[in-house]
Amino acid sequence: MMIYLELLWSFMKIGLFSFGGGYASVPLIQSQVVDLYHWMDMTEFVDIITISQMTPGPVAINCATFVGIRVGGIPGALVATFGCVLPSCIIVLTLAFIYQKYRNVPVIQGILGGLRPAIVALIASAGVSILQLSIYPRTDEAFRLQNIDWLAIVFFVLCFFILRKAKKLNPIFVMLGAGGVSLVLYLILKAAGIPFPFISA
């Protein structure tokens, strides 16, 4: 029973303070799931984020569902998802009423203007953490040049270039393409008896 209360409380906090949604919620989820409760390590967390991006729906809610299943099965998923959604529902209904009534007040515009840079900082923080783990998976060791995953860097640069040049391209296709190329490389390297770079020894 205690684990369900922890899931509920944890994701209620995430839902309450996830200003900006999407990637802005990732560092908050990380602080609760990885740092505070230790429900999973950073590698598992990045996998959860990746899966959450490939499935329909907001990142925070998808993460809540996946973490809930990981920690407490189907009931855990329901509790975590409910906890994540509840604060947003209450706050959005309240803010929608206030915004419609006071949207032209300078104070409201000032508050929104102050929140935008903070949200950009949250997104950047989450992006740097995930990028660091992607190109240097052995975070428990001292930094060594040979531990850098150069193939991951190549994938990152190529995907970044494609997304910047083809702005109308759906990112899902880039993710599927990267996954497909990774699968082909894995099969080729496995047939040749060479360890796949993305898989730690």
Buried (B, 14 or more C-beta within 10 A) or exposed (E): EEBBEBBBEBBBBBBBEBBBEBBBBBBBBBBBBBEEBEBBEBEBBBEBBEEBBEEEEBBBBBBBBBBBBBBBEEEBBBBBBBBBBBBBEEEEEEEEEEEEEEEEEEEBEEEEEEEEEEBEEBBEBBEEBBEEBBBBBBEEEEEEEEBBBEBBBEBBEBBEEBEEEEEEEEEEEBBEBBEEEBEEBBEEBEEEEEEBBBEEE
